[in-house]
Amino acid sequence: RTKIIINALWQISRGCREREMRPIVTKNSSSSTAKNTSSKNVLGKPNAPPDDVLSSGGGKSAIAEKYKTNATTTGRKSVSFAETDVLLGGGGAHETGRGWIFSNNVRTVYAISLACAALFAMPFAYIAGFNSATTSLLYKFGISPVPSVSVIGEYYHDALSGMFPDGIPQWPLDVNLMIITRHQNKDDYRGFHAIKAVFPRAEQTWGVDPLTWPKYIDEAEHAVSNIRSINARNFADSNKLAMSKDRYWDERRSPESLVGVPWIDAIDLREEETGALTQERVGLSHHIGCLFAHMKAWQNMKDLGMDKAWIMESDGLMKMQEYSNIPLWAMTSVAQNLPEDADFVLLHKGMDKFCGVDGSLCAMHSTFEAKNLFDPSDREMLAFRHWPIEGSEAGLQTYIVSERFVDKMQEFLAAHGSDMIDAYLYGNLCQNEYKSPEERDKLWAMNYMSQHAQKAPHSSADERGLKILNCYIVTPA
């Protein structure tokens, strides 16, 4: 900055000096002279002075004579800025009575003095006001009041007011955030708006409630739209079909429907007359709805071309506060430091839930420093750990997935079906690996997974290329 200011001052000084020295030069031809005869000369413009000025007497005669001499001998009419002022009636300061303060030298000194004063004050202003200015800027553009009780309800209002007594920081995100929200569900709407108050980038993705079918059945159909296409493609592969038909094969399976694909077939086995969920599955409606809601979020990712997404259920913010070791302000850093091979990253479970109190059950992958953009002094070292080979949990309130996860999951669900999706992910898909590449390519029902897949030998990356999913958990380092 100092170099730029010094250069600017030099340019100001140089410009003022050149006002005294630089001549105005114009070329006059016969045509241009005739054309401009009636035009009025403007002070400061490179026009020739009018003839009445050249012919006038007084103190201007010497300059006028010089002007005429130059025009006659060289064909060029040249005169300095100072002389132009005299010819056009301006005169110097002593002639016009404008005073010494308007003289060129004083104006130059005045401009330099102002610039020097600014240069002198700049470091003091920077040192004294940097933190204050930064904080003020963030608060102007990044602090939001807690939404009213009418929007988020008393529970979320009290929770957010306690978490953010001075207003809610609007933390930026390097990942799309989708909140699963069921139609006409007041608690889900309140949870969504509470999350959006903290992370403005949050958007809705519709949940699925099978008890309302056939109402909103289009949401469930969208969830399985690509799975239907994959199922039809699998049946078009005669080799895959031939090696898959063993004694456990479900003869109801076909390329036209998802019947026979565990749990996924709930959408094609509805009551024929009413289109409602079958009575024997009503008891599982919550888990079926959870599965279809998350499948819809994954399909949304694919439709929108997202390379990764943070997916959260409407109560996910409170679950992170209750169970997670990760501060909310750290999510920006988490999203920016994801392992390259990560398919699934769990966010809301404490390390002791999976990895043991000392983290010994989960192999370390990498560490990174998370920073609070609203408080630079607030930093924490976090780690990505590989999934443990034992144990399971329930709940998919908040997690990050990659586009590779969506491809893998849709292929798996079309070929093998599902179960309760949270426990199925935790205890099977994140822990198991295929017994061989051939078993990976077969069509088999998840009920018989033990014949085709096994627990990975240790908590690590997909070293042999057979893991069903590459899963991670975020913990303190």
C-alpha positions in Angstrom: 0.0 0.0 0.0 2.8 2.4 0.9 4.4 1.9 -2.6 1.0 2.6 -4.3 0.5 5.8 -2.2 4.0 7.1 -2.8 3.5 6.5 -6.6 0.2 8.4 -6.5 1.8 11.4 -4.7 4.6 11.5 -7.4 2.0 11.5 -10.1 0.1 14.4 -8.5 3.3 16.4 -8.1 4.3 15.6 -11.7 0.9 16.6 -13.0 1.0 19.9 -11.3 4.5 20.7 -12.6 3.4 19.7 -16.1 0.6 22.2 -15.9 3.3 24.9 -16.1 5.4 23.3 -18.8 3.2 21.3 -21.1 2.2 23.1 -24.3 -1.1 22.8 -26.1 -0.5 22.1 -29.8 -3.2 22.1 -32.4 -3.0 21.9 -36.2 -5.1 24.2 -38.2 -5.9 23.6 -41.9 -7.9 25.9 -44.1 -11.0 23.7 -43.9 -10.8 23.4 -40.1 -10.3 27.1 -39.7 -13.4 27.9 -41.7 -15.4 25.3 -39.9 -14.5 26.6 -36.4 -14.8 30.3 -37.1 -18.1 30.6 -35.4 -17.4 28.2 -32.6 -16.7 29.6 -29.1 -13.5 28.7 -27.5 -13.7 27.0 -24.1 -11.2 27.6 -21.3 -8.9 24.6 -20.8 -9.6 23.2 -24.3 -6.8 23.2 -26.9 -8.6 25.8 -29.1 -7.0 28.9 -30.7 -7.9 32.1 -28.9 -10.2 34.4 -30.8 -8.9 37.1 -33.0 -10.1 39.9 -30.8 -7.9 38.6 -28.0 -4.9 38.4 -30.3 -5.4 42.0 -31.5 -6.1 43.4 -28.1 -3.6 45.6 -26.4 -2.3 45.7 -22.8 -0.3 43.1 -21.0 -1.4 40.4 -23.5 0.3 42.0 -26.5 3.7 40.2 -26.1 2.1 36.8 -25.7 -0.2 37.5 -28.6 2.7 38.6 -30.8 4.5 35.3 -29.9 1.4 33.4 -30.8 1.2 35.1 -34.2 4.9 34.6 -34.9 4.7 30.8 -34.2 1.7 30.5 -36.4 3.3 32.3 -39.3 6.8 30.7 -39.2 6.0 27.0 -38.3 2.3 26.6 -39.2 1.7 25.4 -35.6 0.0 27.5 -33.0 1.6 26.7 -29.6 1.1 28.3 -26.2 1.7 27.1 -22.6 -1.1 26.6 -20.1 -0.1 29.7 -18.2 -0.1 31.8 -21.4 -3.4 30.4 -22.4 -4.9 31.7 -19.2 -3.6 35.2 -20.0 -4.8 35.0 -23.6 -8.3 33.9 -22.6 -8.6 36.4 -19.8 -7.7 34.2 -16.8 -4.5 35.8 -15.8 -2.4 34.8 -12.8 -3.4 34.9 -9.2 -2.0 38.4 -8.8 -4.1 39.6 -11.8 -7.5 38.1 -10.9 -7.4 38.5 -7.1 -8.1 34.8 -6.5 -5.5 34.8 -3.7 -2.3 32.9 -3.0 -4.2 29.8 -1.7 -5.2 28.9 -5.2 -1.8 29.0 -6.7 -0.4 25.9 -8.4 2.4 25.4 -5.9 0.1 25.7 -2.9 -2.4 23.3 -4.4 0.3 20.8 -4.9 1.5 21.2 -1.3 -2.1 20.9 0.0 -2.7 17.7 -1.9 0.5 16.2 -0.7 -0.2 17.2 2.8 -3.6 15.4 2.7 -2.1 12.3 1.3 0.7 12.3 3.9 -1.8 12.7 6.7 -3.9 9.8 5.4 -0.7 7.7 5.0 0.4 8.5 8.6 -3.1 7.7 10.1 -3.5 4.4 8.1 -1.5 2.1 10.3 -3.0 3.4 13.5 -6.5 3.0 12.1 -5.6 -0.5 10.9 -4.2 -1.6 14.2 -7.0 -0.1 16.3 -9.9 -1.0 14.2 -9.2 -4.2 12.4 -10.9 -6.6 14.8 -13.8 -4.2 15.3 -14.3 -3.6 11.6 -14.1 -7.4 10.9 -16.6 -8.2 13.6 -18.9 -5.4 12.5 -18.8 -6.6 8.9 -19.6 -10.2 9.9 -22.4 -9.0 12.1 -23.8 -6.8 9.3 -23.9 -9.6 6.8 -23.7 -12.8 8.9 -25.8 -12.5 12.1 -29.5 -13.3 12.1 -32.1 -12.9 14.9 -33.7 -16.1 16.3 -37.0 -16.7 14.3 -40.2 -16.0 16.2 -42.1 -18.7 18.2 -44.8 -18.6 15.5 -42.3 -19.8 12.9 -40.2 -22.4 14.8 -42.2 -23.1 17.9 -41.3 -22.7 21.5 -39.0 -25.7 21.7 -36.7 -24.6 18.9 -37.0 -20.9 19.9 -35.8 -21.6 23.4 -33.0 -23.9 22.1 -31.7 -21.4 19.6 -32.0 -18.5 22.0 -29.9 -20.5 24.5 -27.3 -21.6 21.9 -27.0 -18.1 20.3 -27.9 -15.4 22.8 -26.3 -12.6 20.6 -27.9 -13.7 17.4 -27.3 -16.6 15.0 -24.1 -16.6 13.0 -24.8 -17.4 9.3 -22.0 -19.9 8.8 -21.1 -20.4 5.1 -21.1 -24.0 3.8 -19.1 -25.7 1.1 -21.8 -28.3 0.6 -25.5 -28.4 -0.2 -27.7 -29.0 2.8 -31.0 -30.8 2.3 -33.6 -31.1 5.1 -36.1 -34.0 5.0 -39.5 -32.5 5.7 -42.8 -34.4 5.6 -45.8 -32.8 4.0 -48.2 -31.0 6.4 -46.1 -31.9 9.4 -45.8 -28.9 11.8 -42.9 -30.3 13.8 -40.9 -30.9 10.6 -41.6 -27.4 9.3 -40.4 -25.9 12.5 -37.3 -28.0 12.5 -36.5 -27.0 9.0 -36.9 -23.3 9.7 -34.7 -23.6 12.8 -32.0 -25.3 10.7 -32.3 -22.7 7.9 -31.9 -19.9 10.5 -28.4 -21.3 11.3 -27.5 -22.5 7.8 -29.3 -20.3 5.2 -28.2 -22.6 2.4 -30.5 -25.3 3.7 -33.3 -26.5 1.3 -36.2 -28.8 1.7 -36.5 -32.3 0.3 -39.8 -33.9 0.9 -40.2 -36.8 3.3 -42.4 -39.8 2.7 -45.2 -41.1 4.9 -46.5 -44.4 3.7 -49.6 -44.1 5.9 -50.9 -41.3 3.6 -50.5 -43.4 0.4 -51.8 -43.0 -2.3 -51.6 -39.3 -1.4 -48.1 -38.0 -2.2 -47.2 -41.3 -3.9 -45.3 -39.3 -6.5 -42.7 -38.5 -3.9 -42.1 -42.2 -3.3 -42.1 -42.9 -7.0 -39.4 -40.3 -7.5 -37.4 -42.0 -4.8 -37.2 -45.3 -6.8 -37.2 -43.9 -10.3 -33.6 -44.7 -11.0 -33.8 -47.9 -9.0 -36.5 -49.1 -11.4 -34.2 -48.3 -14.4 -31.3 -50.2 -12.8 -33.6 -53.2 -12.1 -34.7 -53.3 -15.7 -31.1 -53.1 -16.9 -30.1 -56.0 -14.5 -32.7 -58.2 -16.1 -31.4 -57.3 -19.5 -28.1 -58.8 -18.6 -28.5 -62.5 -19.2 -25.2 -63.5 -17.7 -26.0 -61.7 -14.4 -29.4 -63.2 -14.3 -28.1 -66.7 -15.0 -25.5 -66.7 -12.2 -28.0 -65.1 -9.7 -30.7 -67.7 -9.9 -29.9 -70.0 -7.1 -32.2 -71.9 -4.7 -32.9 -68.7 -2.9 -34.1 -66.8 -6.0 -37.5 -65.0 -5.7 -39.5 -65.9 -8.8 -41.6 -62.9 -8.3 -38.8 -60.6 -9.4 -39.2 -59.1 -12.9 -37.9 -56.2 -15.0 -41.4 -54.5 -14.9 -41.7 -54.1 -11.1 -39.8 -54.1 -7.9 -41.8 -56.9 -6.3 -39.4 -59.3 -4.6 -36.9 -56.6 -3.8 -37.0 -56.6 0.0 -38.5 -53.4 1.5 -38.3 -51.5 -1.8 -41.3 -53.5 -3.1 -43.6 -51.8 -0.6 -44.5 -49.3 -3.3 -45.5 -52.1 -5.7 -47.3 -54.3 -3.2 -49.9 -51.7 -2.1 -53.6 -52.5 -1.7 -55.0 -52.9 -5.3 -58.3 -51.1 -4.7 -57.1 -48.2 -2.5 -53.4 -47.9 -3.3 -52.7 -47.8 0.5 -49.9 -49.5 2.3 -50.8 -53.1 2.9 -52.1 -53.9 6.4 -49.2 -56.2 7.3 -46.7 -53.5 6.7 -48.4 -50.7 8.7 -46.4 -51.6 11.7 -43.2 -50.8 9.7 -44.6 -47.6 8.1 -42.1 -45.4 10.0 -39.1 -47.4 8.8 -40.4 -47.7 5.3 -41.0 -43.9 5.2 -37.5 -43.3 6.5 -36.0 -45.5 3.8 -38.0 -43.8 1.0 -37.4 -40.3 2.3 -33.6 -40.8 2.3 -33.8 -42.5 -1.1 -35.6 -39.4 -2.4 -32.9 -37.1 -1.0 -30.3 -39.2 -2.8 -32.3 -39.1 -6.0 -32.5 -35.3 -5.7 -28.7 -35.2 -5.5 -28.5 -37.1 -8.7 -31.1 -35.0 -10.5 -29.3 -31.8 -9.5 -25.8 -33.1 -10.3 -24.4 -32.6 -6.8 -21.0 -34.0 -6.0 -21.8 -34.2 -2.3 -24.6 -33.2 0.0 -25.3 -32.8 3.7 -28.5 -34.6 4.5 -30.4 -33.9 7.7 -33.7 -34.9 9.2 -35.7 -32.1 10.6 -34.5 -32.8 14.2 -30.9 -33.2 13.1 -29.7 -29.8 14.5 -30.8 -30.8 18.0 -29.3 -34.3 17.7 -25.9 -32.8 16.7 -26.0 -30.5 19.8 -27.0 -33.4 22.0 -24.8 -36.2 20.8 -22.1 -34.9 18.5 -18.5 -33.9 19.4 -18.5 -31.5 16.5 -19.4 -27.8 17.0 -21.7 -26.4 14.5 -19.2 -23.7 13.4 -16.8 -26.5 12.4 -19.1 -27.8 9.6 -17.5 -25.5 7.0 -14.1 -27.0 7.7 -15.6 -30.6 7.8 -17.1 -30.1 4.3 -13.8 -28.7 2.9 -11.7 -31.6 4.3 -13.7 -34.7 3.4 -11.5 -37.8 2.5 -11.4 -38.3 -1.2 -12.7 -41.8 -1.1 -15.5 -41.0 1.4 -19.0 -42.4 0.5 -20.7 -41.8 3.8 -19.6 -39.5 6.7 -21.6 -39.6 9.9 -21.9 -36.4 11.9 -24.2 -36.7 14.9 -22.9 -39.7 16.9 -20.2 -39.3 19.6 -17.0 -41.1 19.2 -17.7 -43.3 22.2 -20.8 -44.6 20.4 -18.7 -46.2 17.7 -15.0 -46.0 18.4 -14.6 -46.4 22.1 -13.7 -43.6 24.5 -10.1 -43.6 23.3 -11.0 -44.1 19.6 -9.2 -47.4 19.4 -11.9 -49.2 17.5 -11.7 -46.8 14.6 -8.5 -46.4 12.6 -7.3 -42.9 12.1 -7.5 -41.5 8.5 -6.6 -37.8 8.8 -6.7 -34.8 11.0 -7.5 -31.1 10.2 -8.0 -27.9 12.0 -11.5 -26.5 12.1 -11.8 -22.7 12.4 -14.7 -20.5 13.6 -15.0 -17.7 11.0 -16.8 -15.5 13.5 -14.1 -16.0 16.2 -10.6 -16.6 14.9 -9.4 -17.6 18.3 -11.9 -20.5 18.4 -10.2 -23.5 16.8 -10.3 -27.2 17.2 -8.4 -30.2 15.8 -10.8 -32.8 14.4 -10.3 -36.2 12.7 -11.8 -38.5 10.2 -11.8 -42.1 11.4 -12.6 -45.2 9.4 -15.7 -47.1 10.3 -15.4 -49.7 13.1 -15.8 -53.4 12.2 -18.2 -54.0 15.1 -21.2 -52.5 16.6 -24.3 -50.7 15.2 -26.6 -47.8 16.0 -29.8 -46.3 14.9 -30.7 -42.9 13.5 -29.8 -41.0 10.3 -30.4 -37.5 11.5 -27.4 -35.9 9.9 -24.6 -37.1 7.5 -22.7 -36.2 4.4 -22.6 -38.4 1.3 -20.8 -38.2 -2.1 -22.3 -38.8 -5.6 -20.4 -42.1 -5.5 -22.5 -43.1 -2.5 -25.7 -42.5 -4.5 -24.5 -44.6 -7.4 -23.4 -47.4 -5.1 -26.5 -47.4 -3.0 -28.9 -47.3 -5.9 -27.1 -50.2 -7.5 -27.1 -52.2 -4.3 -30.8 -51.5 -3.5 -31.9 -52.5 -6.9 -30.0 -55.7 -6.8 -30.4 -56.7 -3.1 -33.1 -54.6 -1.4 -32.9 -53.0 2.0 -33.8 -53.3 5.7 -34.2 -50.6 8.3 -31.9 -48.2 6.5 -30.1 -46.7 9.5 -29.1 -49.9 11.2 -28.6 -51.5 7.8 -26.0 -48.9 6.9 -24.3 -48.9 10.2 -24.0 -52.6 10.8 -23.8 -54.0 7.3 -23.1 -51.7 4.4 -20.4 -49.7 6.2 -18.8 -52.8 7.7 -19.1 -55.5 5.2 -17.2 -56.3 2.0 -18.1 -58.7 -0.8 -16.5 -62.1 -0.6 -15.5 -61.8 -4.3 -16.1 -59.7 -7.4 -18.5 -62.3 -8.6 -20.6 -62.0 -5.5 -20.7 -58.3 -6.0 -22.3 -58.7 -9.5 -25.0 -61.2 -8.5 -28.6 -60.4 -7.8 -29.4 -61.7 -4.3 -31.8 -60.6 -1.5 -30.4 -58.9 1.6 -31.8 -61.7 3.7 -29.0 -63.8 2.5 -26.2 -61.3 2.7 -24.0 -63.6 4.9 -23.6 -66.0 1.9 -22.3 -63.2 -0.3 -20.6 -60.7 2.0 -18.6 -60.7 5.2 -17.2 -58.4 7.8 -14.1 -56.5 6.7 -11.0 -57.7 8.4 -10.2 -54.4 10.0 -11.2 -50.7 10.2 -9.5 -49.2 7.1 -10.0 -47.9 3.6 -11.2 -50.1 0.8 -7.8 -51.7 0.2 -9.1 -54.7 -1.7 -11.8 -52.9 -3.7 -14.5 -55.1 -2.2 -16.0 -52.9 0.5 -19.7 -52.1 0.0 -19.3 -48.5 1.2 -16.4 -46.4 2.4 -17.8 -44.9 5.7 -16.2 -42.4 8.1 -17.1 -40.7 11.4 -15.9 -37.3 12.4 -14.4 -37.1 16.0 -12.1 -34.9 18.0 -8.5 -35.5 17.1 
